[in-house]
Amino acid sequence: MKLVQFFLPGKGQRVGLVRGDRVLDITAHEEGVRSVLDLVVQGKTAAGLAKRAEWLARRLRRKALDWPALQRPPSRRAPHLMIPIEPPEVWGAGVTYKRSAEFRDEDAGAETGAAKGQKGIYDHVYESPRPELFFKATAARCVGPHAAIRVRSDSLLTATEPELAIILGARGAIVGFMACNDVSAWDIERENPLFLPQSKIYLGCCALGPCLVTPDEIRDPYALQIRCSILRDDKTVFSEAVNTSQFHRRLEDLVSWLLRDNVIPPGTVLTTGTGIMVPNELALRDGDQVDIEIQGIGRLSNPVKQLKN
């Protein structure tokens, strides 16, 4: 099952069930379903979420919309996709791919003058039973498909980090998957690891979409192709892919660590780290476009805008 949120002029935010190239409007205020988050809370589990959505689709029988017609920038005058869920919290996992650990330690070594071959902090995290987990965003800091991700006003090296994201229901049950763009100001983090929150958390730092896909649609989350492309002046200046088979952790293990002595609300999103490292010379610029496509989930496209002081 694929679920979305979309905007309709005169009606505002709606909940949609995607079937092929058609989107069924299953919004039901009288049933307390004004958002996908409402379905997650009511359903509790992936099976409960799907059952609730299917029941609404059969009951309401509304005219469907065309999926391609919703693929457009946000506008109050036209239907368009919105963020699939307004997450009360977004958490991130880092250094879950070997390449990420090596890339970050190489850069950290270049900054600090560390000897080549010396084990760095990222390699230690990669090998540790305890994963790197950090707070990333709230709903107000996130955007959906075709909305602008941002470059911090005080950053000269902000990069895209394409990731598989999981959505959690009651008691940490995995109820869905999305694509995520964990936009990060690398230069701020490299200056000092204690600056990580400022590198990660700011307005427009996280994009999620294009839809929430329930686990029954994903045969194997450890065999998904993820591709990231950066378009600049209508030309592709970067395109690279990675497979989640290279993922170092188990999703349930990450969730278990997140829940340890920590209370998270239903609808919380956990991003799972990136295995695609964009070269420093391709730091995001105002006017770029970033496309992240994940097998079985779809393409998340976002323009880039520079924040101003």
Number of C-alpha atoms within 10 A of each C-alpha: 19 24 25 24 28 23 20 16 12 10 7 10 18 21 27 26 25 21 14 9 11 16 24 23 22 26 23 14 9 7 9 11 21 17 22 27 21 19 24 27 18 17 19 21 23 23 13 16 22 20 13 16 24 14 11 18 16 10 10 13 11 13 9 16 16 14 16 12 13 19 17 16 18 19 12 11 10 14 21 23 29 28 23 26 29 23 24 16 17 24 18 21 22 19 27 25 21 17 16 20 21 17 19 19 23 21 15 20 18 13 12 11 10 15 11 10 9 11 14 17 13 22 19 14 16 21 14 10 11 11 19 18 19 18 15 27 24 20 16 13 18 25 25 28 27 25 22 26 32 26 28 26 10 14 16 15 18 24 23 29 19 32 28 25 26 27 25 26 26 19 14 21 16 23 26 27 27 29 27 29 29 29 25 28 28 21 18 22 17 20 13 11 12 11 14 20 17 14 22 24 21 21 17 24 26 28 27 30 30 28 29 28 26 23 18 13 14 17 10 11 19 16 15 19 16 24 19 25 20 24 17 17 9 10 10 13 12 14 15 14 15 19 17 21 13 15 20 15 18 13 17 12 13 20 19 13 15 21 13 8 7 8 10 18 15 24 28 24 30 30 28 27 25 26 26 22 16 20 10 13 8 15 18 28 18 15 15 21 23 26 20 27 24 23 15 16 22 17 20 25 28 24 20 20 19 17 15 8 6
